[in-house]
Amino acid sequence: MSIDPLFSFTAMSTEGKEKTVAIAEAFTTFLRQLEELLPGNSREISIVKTKLEEASFYAKKALRNYEGNRA
């Protein structure tokens, strides 16, 4: 069975894995800063978290576009 590219994954090199962690840490730092400024769990905060999760996903997915990040 051939897997559609929409559902595929790319093995990452050590450099790619390190960048993945750096992206996750950057998004976590940003989220923590926002949580200090905007305490609570309003609908808007939930949307912010969802959009940050989405942005993090695409940032990590973009890593595969650079040969040095692929295993």
C-alpha positions in Angstrom: 0.0 0.0 0.0 1.3 3.4 -0.9 0.9 6.0 1.8 -0.5 9.4 0.7 2.0 12.2 1.4 -0.6 13.9 3.6 -0.2 11.1 6.2 3.5 10.3 5.7 6.4 11.2 8.1 10.0 11.9 7.6 12.8 10.5 9.8 14.8 13.3 11.3 18.5 13.6 11.6 20.0 14.6 15.0 20.1 18.2 13.8 16.4 17.9 12.8 15.5 16.4 16.2 17.3 19.2 18.0 15.5 21.8 16.0 12.2 20.1 16.8 12.9 20.4 20.5 13.9 24.1 20.0 10.6 24.8 18.3 8.7 23.1 21.1 10.6 25.0 23.7 10.0 28.3 21.9 6.3 27.7 21.7 6.2 26.6 25.3 8.0 29.8 26.5 5.6 32.0 24.4 2.5 30.2 25.8 3.8 30.6 29.4 4.3 34.3 28.8 0.8 34.6 27.4 -0.6 32.7 30.4 1.0 35.2 32.8 -0.6 38.1 30.9 -4.0 36.4 30.3 -4.8 34.2 33.3 -7.8 32.0 33.2 -9.4 29.7 30.6 -11.6 31.8 28.4 -12.8 30.8 25.0 -10.3 33.1 23.4 -7.4 31.6 25.4 -8.5 28.2 24.2 -8.4 29.4 20.6 -4.9 30.9 21.2 -3.7 27.5 22.4 -5.2 25.7 19.5 -3.6 28.1 17.0 -0.2 27.8 18.7 -0.5 24.1 18.5 -1.3 24.3 14.9 1.6 26.8 14.2 4.0 24.5 16.1 2.9 21.5 14.0 3.5 23.4 10.7 6.9 24.7 12.0 8.0 21.2 12.7 6.6 19.9 9.5 8.6 22.6 7.6 11.8 21.1 9.0 11.5 18.2 6.6 11.9 20.6 3.6 15.6 21.0 4.5 17.8 18.1 3.6 20.1 18.7 6.6 17.2 17.9 8.9 16.3 14.6 7.3 17.9 11.3 8.3 
